[in-house]
Amino acid sequence: MPAFVMEEEMKRMGGAIYPSQILTQFLSNPLETIKQIKQGKNLDFEKIECRTLILRATKMNLLPNDDLLPKESFEEMLRRIPNATGEELETNHYGMIFDDLPTRDLLIEKFLGELV
């Protein structure tokens, strides 16, 4: 995935790939940056009523500690979403979507099969 796409993804969450960009964004529009960060921290997981499967990629993307769904957040989502189940897969979050992962596919098929 091109860096500019990842940068745009991070920007929508109030962050950036490069720390200097976070400061630039904050200085150019501090209220919007703070709003985006707060929205990301205050999600109403408890209101999710349907069964939910959460898949977490355990490998980092570009840098150490840059995983999209940190373990602490994964565990919090599992605690807060009433009907959630979760699994961790040894890949990064791009691999989770684009790679051929039979384990992922089986987990999704099993989850969907239990819905009917």
The first five atom37 places (N, CA, C, CB, O) and aatype in JSON, in Angstrom:
{
  "aatype": [12, 14, 0, 13, 19, 12, 6, 6, 6, 12, 11, 1, 12, 7, 7, 0, 9, 18, 14, 15, 5, 9, 10, 16, 5, 13, 10, 15, 2, 14, 10, 6, 16, 9, 11, 5, 9, 11, 5, 7, 11, 2, 10, 3, 13, 6, 11, 9, 6, 4, 1, 16, 10, 9, 10, 1, 0, 16, 11, 12, 2, 10, 10, 14, 2, 3, 3, 10, 10, 14, 11, 6, 15, 13, 6, 6, 12, 10, 1, 1, 9, 14, 2, 0, 16, 7, 6, 6, 10, 6, 16, 2, 8, 18, 7, 12, 9, 13, 3, 3, 10, 14, 16, 1, 3, 10, 10, 9, 6, 11, 13, 10, 7, 6, 10, 19],
  "atom_mask": [
    [1, 1, 1, 1, 1],
    [1, 1, 1, 1, 1],
    [1, 1, 1, 1, 1],
    [1, 1, 1, 1, 1],
    [1, 1, 1, 1, 1],
    [1, 1, 1, 1, 1],
    [1, 1, 1, 1, 1],
    [1, 1, 1, 1, 1],
    [1, 1, 1, 1, 1],
    [1, 1, 1, 1, 1],
    [1, 1, 1, 1, 1],
    [1, 1, 1, 1, 1],
    [1, 1, 1, 1, 1],
    [1, 1, 1, 0, 1],
    [1, 1, 1, 0, 1],
    [1, 1, 1, 1, 1],
    [1, 1, 1, 1, 1],
    [1, 1, 1, 1, 1],
    [1, 1, 1, 1, 1],
    [1, 1, 1, 1, 1],
    [1, 1, 1, 1, 1],
    [1, 1, 1, 1, 1],
    [1, 1, 1, 1, 1],
    [1, 1, 1, 1, 1],
    [1, 1, 1, 1, 1],
    [1, 1, 1, 1, 1],
    [1, 1, 1, 1, 1],
    [1, 1, 1, 1, 1],
    [1, 1, 1, 1, 1],
    [1, 1, 1, 1, 1],
    [1, 1, 1, 1, 1],
    [1, 1, 1, 1, 1],
    [1, 1, 1, 1, 1],
    [1, 1, 1, 1, 1],
    [1, 1, 1, 1, 1],
    [1, 1, 1, 1, 1],
    [1, 1, 1, 1, 1],
    [1, 1, 1, 1, 1],
    [1, 1, 1, 1, 1],
    [1, 1, 1, 0, 1],
    [1, 1, 1, 1, 1],
    [1, 1, 1, 1, 1],
    [1, 1, 1, 1, 1],
    [1, 1, 1, 1, 1],
    [1, 1, 1, 1, 1],
    [1, 1, 1, 1, 1],
    [1, 1, 1, 1, 1],
    [1, 1, 1, 1, 1],
    [1, 1, 1, 1, 1],
    [1, 1, 1, 1, 1],
    [1, 1, 1, 1, 1],
    [1, 1, 1, 1, 1],
    [1, 1, 1, 1, 1],
    [1, 1, 1, 1, 1],
    [1, 1, 1, 1, 1],
    [1, 1, 1, 1, 1],
    [1, 1, 1, 1, 1],
    [1, 1, 1, 1, 1],
    [1, 1, 1, 1, 1],
    [1, 1, 1, 1, 1],
    [1, 1, 1, 1, 1],
    [1, 1, 1, 1, 1],
    [1, 1, 1, 1, 1],
    [1, 1, 1, 1, 1],
    [1, 1, 1, 1, 1],
    [1, 1, 1, 1, 1],
    [1, 1, 1, 1, 1],
    [1, 1, 1, 1, 1],
    [1, 1, 1, 1, 1],
    [1, 1, 1, 1, 1],
    [1, 1, 1, 1, 1],
    [1, 1, 1, 1, 1],
    [1, 1, 1, 1, 1],
    [1, 1, 1, 1, 1],
    [1, 1, 1, 1, 1],
    [1, 1, 1, 1, 1],
    [1, 1, 1, 1, 1],
    [1, 1, 1, 1, 1],
    [1, 1, 1, 1, 1],
    [1, 1, 1, 1, 1],
    [1, 1, 1, 1, 1],
    [1, 1, 1, 1, 1],
    [1, 1, 1, 1, 1],
    [1, 1, 1, 1, 1],
    [1, 1, 1, 1, 1],
    [1, 1, 1, 0, 1],
    [1, 1, 1, 1, 1],
    [1, 1, 1, 1, 1],
    [1, 1, 1, 1, 1],
    [1, 1, 1, 1, 1],
    [1, 1, 1, 1, 1],
    [1, 1, 1, 1, 1],
    [1, 1, 1, 1, 1],
    [1, 1, 1, 1, 1],
    [1, 1, 1, 0, 1],
    [1, 1, 1, 1, 1],
    [1, 1, 1, 1, 1],
    [1, 1, 1, 1, 1],
    [1, 1, 1, 1, 1],
    [1, 1, 1, 1, 1],
    [1, 1, 1, 1, 1],
    [1, 1, 1, 1, 1],
    [1, 1, 1, 1, 1],
    [1, 1, 1, 1, 1],
    [1, 1, 1, 1, 1],
    [1, 1, 1, 1, 1],
    [1, 1, 1, 1, 1],
    [1, 1, 1, 1, 1],
    [1, 1, 1, 1, 1],
    [1, 1, 1, 1, 1],
    [1, 1, 1, 1, 1],
    [1, 1, 1, 1, 1],
    [1, 1, 1, 0, 1],
    [1, 1, 1, 1, 1],
    [1, 1, 1, 1, 1],
    [1, 1, 1, 1, 1]
  ],
  "atom_positions": [
    [[0.86, -1.17, 0.0], [0.0, 0.0, 0.0], [0.9, 1.24, 0.0], [-0.98, 0.0, 1.24], [1.86, 1.3, 0.78]],
    [[0.62, 2.2, -0.86], [1.45, 3.41, -0.91], [1.39, 4.19, 0.4], [1.01, 4.31, -2.08], [0.37, 4.21, 1.09]],
    [[2.51, 4.84, 0.72], [2.6, 5.59, 1.98], [1.54, 6.69, 2.06], [4.0, 6.21, 2.12], [1.02, 6.96, 3.15]],
    [[1.21, 7.34, 0.92], [0.23, 8.43, 0.98], [-1.16, 7.91, 1.38], [0.15, 9.14, -0.39], [-1.93, 8.65, 1.99]],
    [[-1.47, 6.67, 1.06], [-2.75, 6.08, 1.45], [-2.75, 5.82, 2.96], [-3.03, 4.76, 0.67], [-3.73, 6.12, 3.65]],
    [[-1.65, 5.27, 3.46], [-1.54, 5.03, 4.9], [-1.58, 6.34, 5.66], [-0.25, 4.26, 5.22], [-2.19, 6.43, 6.73]],
    [[-0.92, 7.36, 5.13], [-0.91, 8.67, 5.78], [-2.33, 9.24, 5.88], [-0.01, 9.65, 5.02], [-2.7, 9.79, 6.92]],
    [[-3.1, 9.1, 4.84], [-4.48, 9.6, 4.85], [-5.32, 8.84, 5.87], [-5.1, 9.49, 3.45], [-6.17, 9.42, 6.56]],
    [[-5.09, 7.54, 5.96], [-5.79, 6.7, 6.94], [-5.48, 7.19, 8.36], [-5.37, 5.21, 6.78], [-6.39, 7.34, 9.19]],
    [[-4.22, 7.43, 8.63], [-3.81, 7.9, 9.96], [-4.35, 9.31, 10.24], [-2.27, 7.89, 10.07], [-4.75, 9.61, 11.37]],
    [[-4.36, 10.16, 9.23], [-4.83, 11.53, 9.4], [-6.3, 11.56, 9.83], [-4.65, 12.31, 8.09], [-6.69, 12.39, 10.64]],
    [[-7.1, 10.65, 9.29], [-8.52, 10.6, 9.65], [-8.72, 10.22, 11.11], [-9.25, 9.61, 8.76], [-9.79, 10.45, 11.67]],
    [[-7.69, 9.63, 11.74], [-7.78, 9.27, 13.15], [-7.07, 10.29, 14.04], [-7.19, 7.88, 13.37], [-6.96, 10.09, 15.25]],
    [[-6.58, 11.38, 13.43], [-5.9, 12.41, 14.2], [-4.42, 12.15, 14.36], [0.0, 0.0, 0.0], [-3.76, 12.8, 15.17]],
    [[-3.88, 11.21, 13.59], [-2.46, 10.87, 13.69], [-1.74, 11.05, 12.38], [0.0, 0.0, 0.0], [-2.23, 11.74, 11.48]],
    [[-0.59, 10.44, 12.27], [0.22, 10.5, 11.05], [1.29, 9.42, 11.13], [0.86, 11.91, 10.86], [1.62, 8.94, 12.21]],
    [[1.82, 9.05, 9.97], [2.91, 8.09, 9.94], [4.16, 8.71, 10.57], [3.2, 7.62, 8.49], [4.86, 8.07, 11.36]],
    [[4.42, 9.95, 10.21], [5.61, 10.65, 10.68], [5.24, 11.62, 11.8], [6.32, 11.39, 9.52], [4.36, 12.46, 11.61]],
    [[5.89, 11.52, 12.95], [5.53, 12.38, 14.08], [5.5, 13.88, 13.76], [6.5, 12.15, 15.2], [4.69, 14.61, 14.33]],
    [[6.36, 14.34, 12.87], [6.36, 15.77, 12.53], [5.04, 16.19, 11.88], [7.53, 16.09, 11.58], [4.62, 17.34, 12.02]],
    [[4.39, 15.27, 11.19], [3.1, 15.57, 10.55], [1.99, 15.75, 11.58], [2.73, 14.46, 9.57], [1.05, 16.52, 11.37]],
    [[2.09, 15.03, 12.71], [1.08, 15.18, 13.76], [1.11, 16.61, 14.28], [1.33, 14.17, 14.92], [0.06, 17.24, 14.46]],
    [[2.32, 17.14, 14.52], [2.46, 18.52, 14.98], [1.95, 19.5, 13.93], [3.93, 18.82, 15.31], [1.26, 20.46, 14.27]],
    [[2.29, 19.27, 12.67], [1.83, 20.15, 11.58], [0.31, 20.17, 11.51], [2.4, 19.69, 10.24], [-0.29, 21.24, 11.4]],
    [[-0.32, 18.99, 11.57], [-1.78, 18.91, 11.54], [-2.39, 19.65, 12.73], [-2.25, 17.44, 11.53], [-3.36, 20.39, 12.58]],
    [[-1.8, 19.44, 13.89], [-2.33, 20.08, 15.09], [-2.23, 21.6, 14.98], [-1.59, 19.59, 16.33], [-3.18, 22.31, 15.32]],
    [[-1.1, 22.09, 14.51], [-0.91, 23.54, 14.41], [-1.81, 24.16, 13.34], [0.54, 23.87, 14.1], [-2.26, 25.3, 13.48]],
    [[-2.08, 23.41, 12.26], [-2.91, 23.96, 11.18], [-4.4, 23.91, 11.52], [-2.66, 23.2, 9.89], [-5.17, 24.74, 11.05]],
    [[-4.82, 22.93, 12.33], [-6.23, 22.83, 12.69], [-6.37, 22.1, 14.03], [-7.04, 22.08, 11.58], [-6.77, 20.94, 14.07]],
    [[-6.03, 22.78, 15.12], [-6.01, 22.11, 16.43], [-7.36, 21.55, 16.87], [-5.51, 23.05, 17.47], [-7.41, 20.46, 17.43]],
    [[-8.44, 22.28, 16.64], [-9.75, 21.81, 17.11], [-10.17, 20.52, 16.4], [-10.8, 22.9, 16.89], [-10.67, 19.6, 17.05]],
    [[-9.97, 20.46, 15.1], [-10.34, 19.27, 14.34], [-9.48, 18.07, 14.75], [-10.19, 19.53, 12.82], [-9.98, 16.96, 14.87]],
    [[-8.19, 18.3, 14.97], [-7.29, 17.21, 15.38], [-7.71, 16.66, 16.73], [-5.84, 17.7, 15.44], [-7.77, 15.44, 16.91]],
    [[-8.01, 17.53, 17.68], [-8.45, 17.09, 19.0], [-9.78, 16.36, 18.91], [-8.57, 18.29, 19.97], [-9.98, 15.34, 19.58]],
    [[-10.68, 16.86, 18.08], [-11.99, 16.21, 17.88], [-11.82, 14.79, 17.35], [-12.86, 17.04, 16.92], [-12.47, 13.87, 17.83]],
    [[-10.94, 14.61, 16.36], [-10.72, 13.28, 15.78], [-10.14, 12.32, 16.81], [-9.8, 13.38, 14.57], [-10.53, 11.15, 16.87]],
    [[-9.2, 12.8, 17.6], [-8.58, 11.95, 18.61], [-9.61, 11.55, 19.66], [-7.39, 12.67, 19.27], [-9.66, 10.39, 20.06]],
    [[-10.44, 12.5, 20.11], [-11.47, 12.21, 21.11], [-12.5, 11.22, 20.58], [-12.15, 13.49, 21.55], [-12.93, 10.33, 21.31]],
    [[-12.91, 11.38, 19.32], [-13.89, 10.46, 18.74], [-13.35, 9.03, 18.75], [-14.25, 10.88, 17.3], [-14.09, 8.09, 19.02]],
    [[-12.08, 8.88, 18.46], [-11.47, 7.56, 18.44], [-11.35, 6.93, 19.81], [0.0, 0.0, 0.0], [-11.26, 5.7, 19.92]],
    [[-11.35, 7.73, 20.85], [-11.21, 7.22, 22.21], [-12.55, 6.95, 22.89], [-10.41, 8.19, 23.04], [-12.6, 6.25, 23.91]],
    [[-13.63, 7.48, 22.36], [-14.93, 7.35, 23.02], [-15.95, 6.62, 22.14], [-15.47, 8.73, 23.38], [-16.96, 7.19, 21.73]],
    [[-15.66, 5.38, 21.86], [-16.57, 4.58, 21.04], [-17.53, 3.82, 21.94], [-15.78, 3.61, 20.13], [-17.13, 3.29, 22.98]],
    [[-18.78, 3.77, 21.55], [-19.82, 3.12, 22.34], [-19.92, 1.63, 22.01], [-21.18, 3.8, 22.11], [-20.91, 1.18, 21.44]],
    [[-18.89, 0.88, 22.35], [-18.87, -0.54, 22.04], [-20.05, -1.28, 22.67], [-17.57, -1.15, 22.51], [-20.57, -2.24, 22.09]],
    [[-20.47, -0.84, 23.84], [-21.56, -1.51, 24.55], [-22.87, -1.48, 23.78], [-21.75, -0.89, 25.9], [-23.76, -2.29, 24.05]],
    [[-23.02, -0.57, 22.84], [-24.26, -0.45, 22.07], [-24.32, -1.41, 20.89], [-24.42, 0.97, 21.57], [-25.36, -1.52, 20.24]],
    [[-23.24, -2.1, 20.61], [-23.23, -3.07, 19.5], [-24.0, -4.3, 19.96], [-21.76, -3.44, 19.05], [-23.58, -4.99, 20.89]],
    [[-25.11, -4.58, 19.31], [-25.98, -5.66, 19.75], [-25.78, -6.97, 19.0], [-27.4, -5.24, 19.62], [-26.12, -8.03, 19.51]],
    [[-25.25, -6.91, 17.8], [-25.12, -8.13, 17.0], [-23.85, -8.9, 17.38], [-25.11, -7.78, 15.5], [-22.92, -8.33, 17.96]],
    [[-23.83, -10.17, 17.05], [-22.61, -10.97, 17.26], [-21.51, -10.35, 16.44], [-22.83, -12.47, 16.87], [-21.74, -9.91, 15.31]],
    [[-20.32, -10.31, 16.99], [-19.2, -9.61, 16.36], [-17.95, -10.48, 16.42], [-18.95, -8.26, 17.05], [-17.61, -11.04, 17.46]],
    [[-17.27, -10.58, 15.27], [-15.98, -11.27, 15.21], [-14.9, -10.21, 15.03], [-15.94, -12.33, 14.04], [-14.96, -9.41, 14.1]],
    [[-13.92, -10.21, 15.92], [-12.82, -9.27, 15.84], [-11.55, -10.06, 15.56], [-12.68, -8.42, 17.15], [-11.17, -10.93, 16.34]],
    [[-10.91, -9.75, 14.44], [-9.66, -10.4, 14.07], [-8.54, -9.39, 14.28], [-9.7, -10.91, 12.6], [-8.61, -8.27, 13.78]],
    [[-7.51, -9.79, 15.0], [-6.37, -8.91, 15.27], [-5.11, -9.46, 14.63], [-6.17, -8.73, 16.79], [-4.77, -10.63, 14.81]],
    [[-4.44, -8.61, 13.89], [-3.14, -8.96, 13.31], [-2.07, -8.7, 14.37], [-2.86, -8.14, 12.0], [-2.03, -7.61, 14.95]],
    [[-1.2, -9.67, 14.61], [-0.21, -9.55, 15.69], [1.11, -8.95, 15.23], [0.04, -10.89, 16.29], [1.93, -8.55, 16.07]],
    [[1.35, -8.86, 13.92], [2.61, -8.31, 13.43], [2.47, -6.82, 13.15], [3.07, -9.04, 12.16], [1.38, -6.33, 12.81]],
    [[3.57, -6.11, 13.29], [3.58, -4.67, 13.02], [3.55, -4.42, 11.51], [4.83, -4.01, 13.66], [3.78, -5.33, 10.72]],
    [[3.27, -3.18, 11.13], [3.18, -2.82, 9.72], [4.51, -2.3, 9.19], [2.09, -1.79, 9.51], [5.16, -2.96, 8.39]],
    [[4.9, -1.11, 9.63], [6.14, -0.5, 9.15], [7.17, -0.34, 10.26], [5.84, 0.85, 8.53], [8.36, -0.57, 10.05]],
    [[6.7, 0.05, 11.43], [7.59, 0.38, 12.54], [7.17, -0.42, 13.78], [7.56, 1.9, 12.83], [6.05, -0.91, 13.85]],
    [[8.07, -0.57, 14.74], [7.68, -1.23, 15.99], [6.5, -0.5, 16.65], [8.88, -1.3, 16.97], [6.44, 0.73, 16.64]],
    [[5.59, -1.26, 17.2], [4.42, -0.72, 17.9], [3.47, 0.09, 17.02], [4.88, 0.14, 19.03], [2.78, 0.98, 17.52]],
    [[3.42, -0.2, 15.73], [2.48, 0.52, 14.86], [1.31, -0.37, 14.42], [3.21, 1.05, 13.62], [0.7, -0.15, 13.38]],
    [[1.02, -1.39, 15.24], [-0.1, -2.26, 14.88], [-1.41, -1.47, 14.92], [-0.17, -3.47, 15.84], [-1.61, -0.6, 15.77]],
    [[-2.27, -1.78, 13.98], [-3.53, -1.06, 13.84], [-4.44, -1.27, 15.04], [-4.24, -1.5, 12.56], [-5.13, -0.34, 15.47]],
    [[-4.45, -2.48, 15.58], [-5.29, -2.81, 16.73], [-4.39, -3.36, 17.83], [-6.41, -3.83, 16.35], [-4.13, -4.56, 17.88]],
    [[-3.91, -2.48, 18.72], [-3.05, -2.96, 19.8], [-3.76, -4.0, 20.67], [-2.59, -1.78, 20.67], [-4.98, -4.0, 20.78]],
    [[-2.98, -4.87, 21.28], [-3.53, -5.96, 22.1], [-4.46, -5.42, 23.19], [-2.4, -6.78, 22.73], [-5.51, -6.01, 23.44]],
    [[-4.09, -4.33, 23.83], [-4.92, -3.77, 24.9], [-6.28, -3.34, 24.36], [-4.2, -2.57, 25.56], [-7.31, -3.55, 25.01]],
    [[-6.3, -2.74, 23.18], [-7.56, -2.31, 22.57], [-8.41, -3.51, 22.15], [-7.29, -1.42, 21.35], [-9.62, -3.51, 22.33]],
    [[-7.76, -4.52, 21.61], [-8.44, -5.76, 21.23], [-9.13, -6.37, 22.44], [-7.43, -6.78, 20.62], [-10.31, -6.74, 22.38]],
    [[-8.4, -6.48, 23.55], [-8.97, -7.06, 24.77], [-10.1, -6.19, 25.32], [-7.87, -7.24, 25.83], [-11.09, -6.71, 25.81]],
    [[-9.96, -4.87, 25.25], [-11.02, -3.98, 25.72], [-12.28, -4.14, 24.87], [-10.55, -2.52, 25.69], [-13.39, -4.16, 25.4]],
    [[-12.11, -4.24, 23.54], [-13.27, -4.44, 22.66], [-13.98, -5.75, 23.02], [-12.83, -4.45, 21.17], [-15.21, -5.8, 23.06]],
    [[-13.21, -6.79, 23.26], [-13.82, -8.08, 23.62], [-14.58, -7.98, 24.93], [-12.75, -9.17, 23.71], [-15.62, -8.62, 25.09]],
    [[-14.07, -7.19, 25.87], [-14.77, -7.01, 27.16], [-16.04, -6.17, 27.0], [-13.83, -6.34, 28.18], [-17.05, -6.45, 27.64]],
    [[-15.98, -5.16, 26.14], [-17.06, -4.18, 26.08], [-18.16, -4.51, 25.08], [-16.5, -2.86, 25.76], [-19.3, -4.09, 25.26]],
    [[-17.86, -5.25, 24.03], [-18.89, -5.62, 23.05], [-19.57, -6.88, 23.56], [-18.28, -5.84, 21.6], [-18.93, -7.92, 23.69]],
    [[-20.87, -6.8, 23.85], [-21.57, -7.9, 24.52], [-21.44, -9.27, 23.86], [-23.0, -7.57, 24.63], [-21.24, -10.26, 24.56]],
    [[-21.54, -9.37, 22.56], [-21.53, -10.66, 21.87], [-20.31, -10.81, 20.97], [-22.8, -10.83, 21.06], [-20.42, -11.28, 19.84]],
    [[-19.15, -10.4, 21.47], [-17.94, -10.42, 20.64], [-17.1, -11.66, 20.92], [-17.11, -9.16, 20.88], [-17.0, -12.13, 22.05]],
    [[-16.5, -12.16, 19.86], [-15.45, -13.18, 19.96], [-14.27, -12.65, 19.17], [-15.93, -14.59, 19.43], [-14.45, -11.86, 18.25]],
    [[-13.09, -13.07, 19.52], [-11.92, -12.55, 18.84], [-10.85, -13.6, 18.64], [0.0, 0.0, 0.0], [-10.76, -14.58, 19.39]],
    [[-10.06, -13.38, 17.62], [-8.93, -14.26, 17.3], [-7.77, -13.39, 16.85], [-9.31, -15.31, 16.21], [-7.96, -12.34, 16.24]],
    [[-6.57, -13.85, 17.15], [-5.36, -13.18, 16.71], [-4.69, -14.01, 15.63], [-4.4, -12.93, 17.89], [-4.61, -15.24, 15.75]],
    [[-4.22, -13.35, 14.59], [-3.56, -14.02, 13.48], [-2.17, -13.44, 13.28], [-4.39, -13.9, 12.17], [-1.96, -12.23, 13.44]],
    [[-1.23, -14.29, 12.94], [0.16, -13.86, 12.77], [0.36, -13.26, 11.37], [1.11, -15.05, 13.0], [0.84, -13.93, 10.45]],
    [[-0.01, -12.0, 11.25], [0.16, -11.23, 10.02], [0.04, -9.76, 10.42], [-0.92, -11.62, 8.91], [-0.23, -9.46, 11.58]],
    [[0.24, -8.83, 9.46], [-0.05, -7.42, 9.76], [-1.44, -7.1, 9.21], [1.04, -6.46, 9.15], [-2.07, -7.95, 8.58]],
    [[-1.92, -5.87, 9.44], [-3.32, -5.62, 9.07], [-3.53, -5.55, 7.57], [-3.79, -4.33, 9.7], [-4.66, -5.73, 7.11]],
    [[-2.5, -5.3, 6.79], [-2.64, -5.36, 5.34], [-2.71, -6.82, 4.89], [-1.46, -4.63, 4.63], [-3.49, -7.17, 4.01]],
    [[-1.89, -7.65, 5.51], [-1.93, -9.08, 5.21], [-3.26, -9.69, 5.58], [0.0, 0.0, 0.0], [-3.74, -10.61, 4.92]],
    [[-3.86, -9.17, 6.65], [-5.16, -9.67, 7.1], [-6.2, -9.52, 5.99], [-5.62, -8.91, 8.37], [-7.11, -10.34, 5.86]],
    [[-6.06, -8.47, 5.21], [-7.04, -8.2, 4.14], [-6.61, -8.81, 2.81], [-7.23, -6.7, 3.98], [-7.43, -9.41, 2.12]],
    [[-5.33, -8.67, 2.46], [-4.91, -8.98, 1.1], [-4.24, -10.34, 0.91], [-3.99, -7.93, 0.63], [-4.2, -10.84, -0.22]],
    [[-3.7, -10.95, 1.97], [-2.99, -12.21, 1.82], [-3.94, -13.41, 1.8], [-1.98, -12.38, 2.94], [-5.08, -13.32, 2.24]],
    [[-3.44, -14.51, 1.28], [-4.19, -15.76, 1.29], [-3.95, -16.4, 2.65], [-3.74, -16.72, 0.1], [-2.89, -17.0, 2.89]],
    [[-4.91, -16.29, 3.53], [-4.79, -16.8, 4.91], [-5.9, -17.81, 5.18], [-4.85, -15.63, 5.94], [-7.0, -17.43, 5.58]],
    [[-5.64, -19.08, 4.97], [-6.67, -20.1, 5.2], [-7.24, -20.06, 6.62], [-6.1, -21.48, 4.92], [-8.44, -20.28, 6.8]],
    [[-6.41, -19.78, 7.62], [-6.9, -19.72, 9.0], [-7.94, -18.62, 9.15], [-5.74, -19.49, 9.98], [-8.98, -18.83, 9.78]],
    [[-7.66, -17.46, 8.59], [-8.62, -16.34, 8.63], [-9.93, -16.75, 7.98], [-8.04, -15.09, 7.94], [-11.01, -16.52, 8.52]],
    [[-9.81, -17.35, 6.81], [-11.01, -17.74, 6.07], [-11.85, -18.75, 6.85], [-10.62, -18.33, 4.72], [-13.08, -18.66, 6.87]],
    [[-11.19, -19.71, 7.5], [-11.92, -20.7, 8.3], [-12.61, -20.05, 9.5], [-10.97, -21.81, 8.78], [-13.74, -20.4, 9.84]],
    [[-11.92, -19.09, 10.14], [-12.53, -18.39, 11.28], [-13.78, -17.63, 10.85], [-11.52, -17.43, 11.92], [-14.8, -17.64, 11.55]],
    [[-13.71, -16.97, 9.71], [-14.86, -16.21, 9.21], [-15.99, -17.15, 8.83], [-14.46, -15.33, 8.0], [-17.14, -16.9, 9.17]],
    [[-15.65, -18.23, 8.13], [-16.68, -19.19, 7.73], [-17.36, -19.81, 8.95], [-16.08, -20.29, 6.85], [-18.58, -19.99, 8.96]],
    [[-16.57, -20.15, 9.98], [-17.14, -20.72, 11.2], [-18.06, -19.71, 11.88], [-16.02, -21.16, 12.17], [-19.17, -20.05, 12.29]],
    [[-17.61, -18.46, 11.99], [-18.4, -17.42, 12.61], [-19.73, -17.23, 11.86], [-17.6, -16.1, 12.65], [-20.79, -17.17, 12.48]],
    [[-19.66, -17.13, 10.54], [-20.88, -16.93, 9.74], [-21.8, -18.15, 9.84], [-20.52, -16.66, 8.27], [-23.02, -18.01, 9.89]],
    [[-21.21, -19.35, 9.87], [-22.0, -20.57, 9.98], [-22.77, -20.65, 11.28], [0.0, 0.0, 0.0], [-23.85, -21.25, 11.33]],
    [[-22.23, -20.06, 12.33], [-22.9, -20.07, 13.64], [-24.01, -19.04, 13.72], [-21.89, -19.83, 14.74], [-24.8, -19.06, 14.67]],
    [[-24.09, -18.12, 12.74], [-25.13, -17.09, 12.76], [-26.48, -17.62, 12.29], [-24.7, -15.92, 11.91], [-27.52, -17.07, 12.65]],
    [[-26.46, -18.66, 11.48], [-27.71, -19.16, 10.92], [-28.37, -20.19, 11.8], [-27.47, -19.74, 9.56], [-29.44, -20.71, 11.45]]
  ]
}
